[in-house]
Every structure is written in structure tokens, then in C-alpha cells.
Amino acid sequence: MIDLQESLIRRCLRPKVECDLPGRLRLRFARHALLPEEAKPYLHYVEDVLKLLPGVHTVRLNPRIGTILVLYAPEAASARQILRWVDIVVDTGLEIARGIKADDEISEDDLAEVVRSRLLLRLPHM
């Protein structure tokens, strides 16, 4: 993946906190419309990977307007931890994408399992 494309993806996936109440965090991705078409089919995994973080119960993605609502147990997680986890998820996804060559034949299920395995290793120890 070229650096320019990776930089664009990072900018598109940089969230702004729209609402931060204990147990409820709404994030807005203002540049979501600029996300490359190649990345859009994988957006449905956002809910699963965010729920890997201990304390996160519900994740609602609205790709049309570029928001994510995260409902979590405030005694088990914090907005700061969730934002850090979003950074880790983006970093991990880009690291894996960098390692995939255009002629690699990897199924979406296999790719999802690789991402999940790597993210489980990067979970914060709480």
C-alpha cells in the first residue's frame, strides 16, 4: 500500500468525539466519505472489533453519516481507552493490508480471522 493511500485512510478513520457521557460514546468520522472504495466492504467488521475491548457492550455503526455509537460499562472501560482501541484497530488493519500482495489469494473469512487474532494480542491488560 502506498504511503499516500495509507495516510488518506488514517485521516478518514480519525474520530472526533461528538458525545461523551459515562457509558455512552458517539464518534464522528468527518472524512468517512473520502474512504477508498476498497475499504468500504470491511466496515461491517467495525462492530465486532470494537466489542473485543472489555466493557464494550454495543456498537452501532451508521456508515451513511459516519458515526459510531459505543455503549460500554464505565467501570470496565473509558472513552479514552475506546479511542485508543480505535487507533490500534486502524494500525493493525493497515499493517495487515501492507503485508497483502495483489496476487495473494486470501478469503475474507481468513482475513477476518487474522485481524481478530492480531487484535486479541493487542488488547490492553486491565
C-alpha positions as CSV (number, residue, x, y, z in Angstrom):
1,M,0.0,0.0,0.0
2,I,1.4,3.4,-0.9
3,D,2.0,5.9,1.8
4,L,-0.4,8.4,0.3
5,Q,-3.3,5.9,0.4
6,E,-2.4,4.9,3.9
7,S,-2.3,8.5,5.0
8,L,-5.7,9.1,3.5
9,I,-7.2,6.1,5.3
10,R,-5.8,7.2,8.6
11,R,-7.3,10.7,8.1
12,C,-10.7,9.2,7.2
13,L,-10.6,6.9,10.3
14,R,-9.6,9.6,12.8
15,P,-12.6,10.1,15.0
16,K,-13.9,13.2,16.7
17,V,-15.8,12.8,20.0
18,E,-19.3,14.1,19.4
19,C,-20.8,13.0,22.7
20,D,-19.1,11.6,25.8
21,L,-21.3,10.5,28.6
22,P,-20.4,7.8,31.1
23,G,-21.2,4.5,29.3
24,R,-22.1,6.2,26.0
25,L,-19.6,7.5,23.4
26,R,-20.5,8.8,20.0
27,L,-17.7,9.2,17.5
28,R,-17.9,11.0,14.2
29,F,-15.7,10.3,11.2
30,A,-16.0,13.6,9.3
31,R,-14.0,12.4,6.4
32,H,-15.7,9.0,6.0
33,A,-16.9,9.9,2.5
34,L,-13.3,10.0,1.3
35,L,-12.6,6.4,2.4
36,P,-11.3,4.4,-0.6
37,E,-13.9,2.1,-2.1
38,E,-11.6,-0.9,-1.4
39,A,-12.0,-0.3,2.3
40,K,-15.8,0.1,2.4
41,P,-16.8,-3.6,2.2
42,Y,-14.9,-4.2,5.5
43,L,-16.9,-1.6,7.5
44,H,-19.3,-4.3,8.8
45,Y,-16.4,-5.7,11.0
46,V,-16.2,-2.4,13.0
47,E,-18.8,-3.6,15.4
48,D,-17.1,-6.9,16.1
49,V,-13.6,-5.5,16.6
50,L,-14.7,-2.7,18.9
51,K,-16.6,-5.2,21.0
52,L,-13.4,-7.1,21.6
53,L,-12.5,-4.4,24.1
54,P,-13.5,-5.4,27.6
55,G,-16.5,-3.4,28.8
56,V,-17.9,-2.5,25.4
57,H,-21.4,-4.0,25.1
58,T,-23.0,-2.4,22.0
59,V,-21.6,-0.8,18.9
60,R,-23.9,0.9,16.3
61,L,-22.3,2.0,13.1
62,N,-24.0,4.4,10.8
63,P,-21.9,4.5,7.6
64,R,-24.3,6.8,5.8
65,I,-23.4,9.7,8.2
66,G,-20.1,8.5,9.5
67,T,-20.9,7.9,13.2
68,I,-20.4,5.1,15.7
69,L,-22.2,4.9,19.0
70,V,-20.4,2.8,21.6
71,L,-22.3,1.7,24.7
72,Y,-19.9,0.5,27.4
73,A,-19.6,-0.3,31.1
74,P,-17.9,2.8,32.6
75,E,-16.4,0.7,35.4
76,A,-14.7,-1.5,32.9
77,A,-13.7,0.9,30.1
78,S,-13.4,4.6,29.4
79,A,-13.8,6.9,26.4
80,R,-10.0,7.3,26.3
81,Q,-9.5,3.5,26.2
82,I,-12.1,3.2,23.4
83,L,-10.4,6.0,21.4
84,R,-7.0,4.3,21.9
85,W,-8.6,1.0,20.8
86,V,-9.8,2.6,17.6
87,D,-6.2,3.7,16.9
88,I,-5.0,0.2,17.5
89,V,-7.6,-1.3,15.2
90,V,-6.7,1.1,12.4
91,D,-3.0,0.5,12.9
92,T,-3.5,-3.3,12.8
93,G,-5.7,-3.2,9.8
94,L,-3.1,-1.1,7.9
95,E,-0.2,-3.3,9.0
96,I,-2.1,-6.4,7.6
97,A,-3.0,-4.6,4.4
98,R,0.6,-3.6,3.9
99,G,1.6,-7.3,4.0
100,I,-1.0,-8.5,1.4
101,K,0.1,-8.6,-2.2
102,A,-2.3,-8.0,-5.0
103,D,-1.9,-11.6,-6.2
104,D,-2.4,-13.1,-2.8
105,E,-5.5,-15.3,-2.6
106,I,-7.0,-14.9,0.8
107,S,-10.6,-15.3,1.6
108,E,-12.5,-12.6,3.6
109,D,-13.1,-15.1,6.4
110,D,-9.4,-15.9,6.6
111,L,-8.5,-12.2,6.6
112,A,-11.1,-11.5,9.3
113,E,-9.6,-14.3,11.5
114,V,-6.0,-12.9,11.0
115,V,-7.2,-9.4,12.1
116,R,-9.1,-10.8,15.1
117,S,-6.1,-12.9,16.2
118,R,-3.8,-9.9,16.0
119,L,-6.2,-7.6,17.8
120,L,-6.7,-10.1,20.6
121,L,-2.9,-10.0,21.1
122,R,-3.1,-6.2,21.4
123,L,-5.9,-6.0,23.9
124,P,-4.9,-3.9,26.9
125,H,-4.3,-5.7,30.1
126,M,-6.8,-4.5,32.6
